[in-house]
Amino acid sequence: MPDPTPTPAPSPARPSLPPTTYALTDAWPWARPFRLSGWAERNEFHPLAAALLVLLIAFFLFQGIGAVAVAVGLAQSVMSGGELTTDLEALISEHGMLLLGANTVGQWLGFTLLAILVARMSTPGWRPFLRLRQPDGLGFVLAGVGWAVFYPLVLWLGQVNAELPLPEGIREWEAQQGDVLEMLLMGADLPTWFLFLTVAITPAVCEELMFRGYLQRQVERGLGLVWSIVIVGVVFGLYHLQLSKAIPLAALGMYLGFVVWATGSIWSGVLVHLLNNGFAVMAVAYARSQPDVDLDAIEAAGIPWYLAAVSAAFTAAVCFAILQRRRAIVGDTPDAVRAAPAADSLTSLPPASPAHV
């Protein structure tokens, strides 16, 4: 006799969770996992491809915005009755604030705003994605100390780099760049606060958010920690378009990448970057107030190799101390790990799109 109880219809199989339900976890105890639920993740953009594309966009956007800002400023000056001179020194002397101001606008829009926008294309949690959060306090202080002991080695690497053979055309072009920068800093009679804002604070924030915030995070996801620090550091060195200074800039970029990872925060990179550029601005301000000081003579004196060796030893010691501090807090837990977030942590995460849950 047939069973009168109706057989329930089979429930549809629950689809496997798509990649958008995954989270990117961090080692730091005060960091929360955040959903990789943005447009770029839903369309399965590879992190390395995204990093390369953003790098190219940032370069042209920064250059283009700066050029447009200069053109608009000069046009306004001419319309107000000013004369547009073709003499470079006179142009810099009269419009130095405009030139540096345009560079600043280009960095805030082409680097900072772009980094935030593309980070949001990966996750609603763009702040932790960019490591825009509190650093470990002691690690933060050690990062600044590390820059102080590392700086002589950076200068010595600059001397080594300057001795490497380069095509004469490149040397002449870089010499012209150096002359323009020197005229801006020394001959344009700009206030020190303005130089500090445009040459120290702006690059410290904008370049760090782009390079150590977005690019290093994406390369770390694609190739791992060590390669992310090395590759982004080298790209940082080349991005300044000065081959005669690429080695010290790359070394500085790698140190910046290490301290950002080791302290868990972009603010450590901002601090070191600010110290490096701020020191240069203060040196310029002192030289302008002391006519007897010859910066060219000071640079020509150079850094002896034994001082560079001492600097390298102290830098290694500080880096080891920073690494030990990190291990004391998080052990050997890696960063940028893609994993399914625990059910209890999902409540604190931004909801994914209903179409992808």
N, C-alpha and C positions, 0 to 999 in steps of 0.2 A: 504494500500500500504506500503510495507516495506521501512524502512528508509535507503536511500542509503549510509548514512554516516557510514563508517566502525567502528565497536566497537573496541577501543584500547585494546590491550592485558593487562590483569591485571599485574601491576608491582609486582615483588616478594616482599614478606613481608620482611621488614628490620629486621634482627636478633637482638635480644636484645644484648646490649653491654656486652661482657664478663668481668670477673673480672680484666683482664689485663688492661682495660681502666680506672680503678679506680686510684685514687691518695691517697697518705698519706699526710695529711695536718698537719701543725704545728701552734701553737698559735702565734708565734712571728711575728711581722709585717715585718721583713726583711727576713723571710723564705718563700719559694715558695713551692706549692704542687709539688710532684714528682710522676711520674707514677710507679705503681706496675706492671711493665711489664717484669720483669726478668723471667728466666727459672723456678725458684722455685715457683713464683706466677702463671705462666701459667699452671704449673702442680699441683697447689692447695696444696702445702705443708703447713701444719698448722704451724703457727709461733712457737708454743710451741715445736712441734716435731723437727722443724729446730733448735731451740735453744739447745735442749738436744743433738741432733746429733753433732752440732758444738762444744758444750762443751766437749764431749768425744773425738772428733777428735783433738781439741786443746790440751787436756791433753797429749795424746799419741804422738802427733806431737812435742810438746815442749820437752817432755822427750826424745824422740827418736833423735831429731836433736842435743840436747845437748850432749847425750851419744856418738853419732857418731863424733861430733866435738872434744870431749875429746879423743876418741880413735885415731882419725887421728893425733891430736897434739902429743900424747904420742908416736905414731908409728914414726912420723917424728923425734922426739927427740932421740929415740933409734937408728934410721938409721943414725943420725948425730954423733953417738958415745956416746950418753948419756946412763946412766943406769937407769933402771926402778926399783925403790925401792918399797918395800912392806910396809914400815913404813908410816903410814898415815900422821903423822906430817911432816916428811921429804918430802913426796909427795906434800902436800899443800904448804910447804915453797918453793919448787922448781918450782911448776907448778900452783901457785895460779892465775896468770894472765890467764892461759889457762882455768882453771875451771870456773872462772867468765866470761871470754870471750865466752866460749861455752854456758853458761847460757844466755848470751846476744843475741847470734845468735839464740838460740832456741826461745826466746821471740819475736824477730823481725819477724822471719819466721812463728813460730807456733801461734802467737797471732795477730800481726799487719797485716801481709800479708794475713793470713787466714780471719781475720775480713773484710778486704777490698774485698776479693774475694767472700765471701758468701753474703756480702751486695750487691755486683753487681749482684748476682744471684736473688736478689729481685727487684732491680731497677737500672737503669742507674744513678740515682741521689744518689750514694752511700755516698757522703759527707754529705748532709743533713740527710740521713738515719742514719748515725752514729753520728749525731749532731756535725760534724766537721765543725764548723762555728764560727763566732764571738760571744762572750758572751755579756750579758748585763754588762756594765762596773762596775757599783756600785755593782751589784750582785756578780761579779767576786771578787771584793775586800772583800766583806762581807764573801764570802766563805772561803777565807784565814784567816780572823779574826775568823771565826767560828772554824776552825781547832785549832787555838791557844788556845781558851778557852775550846775546847773539849778534848784536849790531856790529861790533868790530869785525866779526867773521863775514858779515854781509858786505861791509866795505871792502874787505880784502878780496872777496869773490868778484867784486866789481872791478878791482884792479886786474885780476886775472882775465876776466872777460874782455876788458879793454885791450889786452895784448893779443887776443886771438885775431887771426887774419879775416878781414871782411872786405868785400868789394868797395872800391873807392867811392863809388856813387852812393852806397848806403852810408858810409862814414860822413860824407858831405851832407847828406839829407838829415842825418841824426844831429850833426853839428848845428845845422840851421834850426832844428827843433830846440836844441839846448840854448841857442842864442835867444830865441823867442821867449822861452820860459824864463831865462835870466832877466830879460828886459821887463817881463811882466812882474817878476818878484822884486827886482831891485830898482827898476827905472820908472815904473808906472806910478809911484807914489801912492800906492793903495794902503788903506789902514790895515793894521795888523789883524784886527778882529775879522775883517772881510777875508783876508788871506787864510786865516784859521778856519773860517766857515767853509770856504770854497776848496781849499787845498788839503785840509786835514779832516774836518768833520764829515763833509759830503762823501768823499771816497771811502772813508772808514765805514759808513753805514751802507751806502749804495752798492759798492763793490763786494762787500761781505755778504749781503743778502743775495746777490746774484751768484757769486762764485762759491762761497762756502755754504750758503743757504740752499739754493736750488740746485746748482750744477753738481756740487759734491754729494748731495743727497741722491740724485739720480744715478750718478756714476757708481756710488756705493751700492745702490740696489742692483746695478747691472754687473759690476765686476768685483765688488767687495771693498773692504775698508782701505787696504794699503794702496790699491790702484787708484781709488778715488782721491786720496791725498796727493799721490804723485802726479797723476794726470791733470787734475785741476790746478795743482801748483805750477806745473809746466805751462799750461794754457794761460794761467794768470801772468806768468813771466812774458810770454809771447804777445799777449793781448795789448801790451803797452807799445808795441811796434817800435821797440828799441833793442835791436839785436846786441848792441854793445853793453846792454844792461840786463839781458835776458836771464843770465845765470843767477845773479843775486836776487832778482825779482822772483824767479822760480823757487829759489831756496826760501825766501820769505813767504811765498805762497804755500809751500809745503808746511812750514812751521805754523802758519795760520790755520791750515786744514787740520793739523794735529791737535792744536789747543781747542779748536771748536769741537772736535769729536771727543777729546779727552775730558773736557769740562761739561759737555752736554749742552752747550749754548753758543749761539752766534755772537753773544755779547763779548765773549772772550776774544774772538777775532776782531770785533770792532775796537776793543781796547788796544790790542797790539797794533792794529792798523793806525789808530789815532795817535798812539805814542810815536810810531815811526814817522808819519807825515807831520805831526805836530812839532816834533823835534826839528825837522827841516825848516818849518815856518819860523820857529823861535830863533834858529840860527840866522835866518835871513833878516829877521827883525833886529837882532843884535848887530849884524854886519852893517845894516843901514844906519844904525845909531852910532856906530864907531867907524868913521871914515878911514882910520888907520888899519883896520882889519881887512886883510886880503883873503877872500874865500878861495880864490884860485890857488894861492900859495899854500893854504891849509890842505886843500885837496891833493895838491902835487906832492905834499910830504908823504902821504900814503900810510898804510898799515903794515908793519913788519910781519913776517911770516910767523914769528914766535908768538906775537900777540894774537894772531889769528888762531894758532894752535891752542892757546890758553882759552880763548873765547869758545872754541869748539868743545873743549873739555867741560867747561862750565855749562855750556848749553846742553850737552848730553846729560849732565848731572841734574839739571832742572827738569828736562824732559822726563827723565826717569822718576823724579819726585812727583811730577804731574801724573804719570802713568800709575805709580803706586797709589796716589790719592784716589784715582778713578777705581782701581781694583779694590780699595778699601770700602768703597761705597757700593759698587755694582758687581764686583768680582770679574769674571770673564764673560759676562753676558753680552752678546753682540747687539749692535744697533741695526736699524733698518731691516728687521726681520719681518717677512710677510707671513702672517699666520691668521687662522680663523680666530676672531676675538671670542672670548668666553661670553656665555649668555648674560652673566651679571654685569659685564662691562659694556654690553651693547646699549644698555639703557642710557649711558652717559655719552654715547656717540651720536653724531648727527644721523638722522634716518636716511637710509638709502632710498632711491626712487622706487615706488611701488612696482614698477615694471621689471625691476631687477631683483626683487626679494624672493 
